[in-house]
Structure formats: C-alpha cells, structure tokens
C-alpha cells in the first residue's frame, strides 16, 4: 500500500456504503446535511474510491479510535476542511455504543464565525478538532489614520491559533478556496508583509508567499518525531452556467463524471503547493484529492443546502446553490479513508524502525 498511488483511480458502486447512515449524526452543519434538507436521490452515497493500482482498507472506526487513543487529530483550514472534520467525527461516533461519550468540548457558535471546535471521545481520551484558518496566515487590521482601520492579510505571519495546535499528533491542513479576487479585495492594498502593504499583488504570488510562511513555520515549530503533518489538496467546484454568486448550479447532476475529458484543468495553486512541500525539511503527507473530487459533480449540496428557505429562495432555488462543499455522508468520508490508510502506513513504518 505504501508504494501505491492512492489518488489515481475511479469511483465504484458499493452498497455497503456510506460509513454512517444518513440522518444518524447530529454534528453535521445544516449546509452539509443534504438528507435533512430534502435530498432523496442517495446513489451518490453508495460510491467508494478505488485506486487503480491497489486497494485501500475500508475505514474501521474502532481501530482508528484505538490508534488515536490519547492523541489529538486536528484539521486546520477553510470550510472544506470543516466539511472533512465533521465527516470524521460522524464516522468515528457511529462506532461508539454510548453516544454520550462523544461530546463537543468547545462550541460552534455560527457557521461562519471565528473559532476552534473540538469533539472528545472520552473512552479513548482523544480529540478530533477543527481550527478555522482559511488562509493559514493571519487576517489583520492596520491603523490607517484618525482611528480608522483597514483589513489586510499578513503574508508573513502564520495565523495565531497555530500555537494551540502545533503539538497535536496529526494535523491536516488545507487552503485555496479563499484565494480568489472576491475574497482578497482584488489584490489591491490588501496583502501585507511587515509594515509594507502591496499596492497590488497577483493572487498566485500572494498564495506562494503565504505557503512559504506556513512551511517555514512548520519546519521551525512542529516536531516530526511526534506530529504527522498532512496537507489536503484542492477540491473542485462544479458550478455550471455561472459561479456561486451569479446563478451557477449543479442541481441536475446525479452521476459522477466518467470521462476524463470533462475534468477541470489541474489547479495552478496545487503546483505551487507541491513545489513548497517538496522543499520542506519536515515530511508532509500530501493528500492529492483534486482529481478524485473532480469526478464527483453529483455530490454537492446544490439546492439542498438549508431547510428554511426565504421566499426568494423558494421561488427560484436553483439560483442559490452550493456546488463547492459536499453532502455528508459523502465525498469527504473517502478523504478520511485515505487519512486512515496513511495512519496505517506511518504507524507500520514507525514499528519497523
């Protein structure tokens, strides 16, 4: 398994999936809970990722909890990593007989607010946590004049919550979705290093600088003998006929893409990430899920992203769609199966040494 390319393969039907029944996990945020929000075509839950050159084991939640005994597993990143974190909490919780022994230690207030969130599995004394850090570097407020403040992004500082998770046993990072011109003030007077704010900076250059800051911080602060660092690649959106804010949709999609010609071009951000990881001293497990996610145009919340629609949303639900996050149960469960496979490999390698 260690020498196999787990990220090249295809989706195959498997009726033993999903890894937890829909409607069984109370910890899924409403925007990801497609079943609760009325989605009833459930074929998208019955697909398993099958690498071309090998087989990966089905995630055994009891075994994974044993391997996490006394440890912390932390997700750091944007709402796509929150999607993946909730998936893992639900997979592991499903195997615990007394559900009262799985509880939230630090609360989720609102879906988009700041924060860190943690679930404790008390029988195993382990935690599965999420730190919201969409850029991995620090969002900042700079004094401009006469008490006015300006929002910037510090490309030279890792986001401050890093102090709270640097000693965790497993850290799974992601970033990418917020590095778009809408989220970053079109690159004008937004990116900052030291006291210098760039008049204008290309988003790819800013992304590269931020990842270099992150990689230097990892190399200086994370002990690779204690901590396994993973980085999850970019997961594709599938808006057709527009973008998320201009009427794009995926509500007609009920099957995955099967012809590679219809896949997106490989994101340039991932080539930058691969280059940065390659030059680090700390070994980083790169979860290159870009291609595997790109096949799955059928598995987004689409119009099933909330329960109580406004009048406007009810009149034309197809105008308000989420084709970038994923329904749960769904695709992020398979990413967590890849994490499980990586844990098996790493723990096997450590025993060999």
Secondary structure as GFF3:
##gff-version 3
##sequence-region A 1 353
A	DSSP	beta_strand	9	13	.	.	.	ID=ss1
A	DSSP	three_ten_helix	30	32	.	.	.	ID=ss2
A	DSSP	three_ten_helix	43	46	.	.	.	ID=ss3
A	DSSP	beta_strand	47	51	.	.	.	ID=ss4
A	DSSP	alpha_helix	61	67	.	.	.	ID=ss5
A	DSSP	beta_strand	72	77	.	.	.	ID=ss6
A	DSSP	alpha_helix	79	93	.	.	.	ID=ss7
A	DSSP	three_ten_helix	99	101	.	.	.	ID=ss8
A	DSSP	beta_strand	102	106	.	.	.	ID=ss9
A	DSSP	beta_strand	116	121	.	.	.	ID=ss10
A	DSSP	beta_strand	126	132	.	.	.	ID=ss11
A	DSSP	beta_strand	137	143	.	.	.	ID=ss12
A	DSSP	beta_strand	149	158	.	.	.	ID=ss13
A	DSSP	alpha_helix	162	165	.	.	.	ID=ss14
A	DSSP	beta_strand	170	173	.	.	.	ID=ss15
A	DSSP	three_ten_helix	185	187	.	.	.	ID=ss16
A	DSSP	beta_strand	191	193	.	.	.	ID=ss17
A	DSSP	beta_strand	196	197	.	.	.	ID=ss18
A	DSSP	alpha_helix	203	221	.	.	.	ID=ss19
A	DSSP	beta_strand	228	232	.	.	.	ID=ss20
A	DSSP	three_ten_helix	260	262	.	.	.	ID=ss21
A	DSSP	alpha_helix	268	278	.	.	.	ID=ss22
A	DSSP	beta_strand	284	287	.	.	.	ID=ss23
A	DSSP	alpha_helix	290	294	.	.	.	ID=ss24
A	DSSP	alpha_helix	311	315	.	.	.	ID=ss25
A	DSSP	three_ten_helix	317	319	.	.	.	ID=ss26
A	DSSP	alpha_helix	331	352	.	.	.	ID=ss27
###
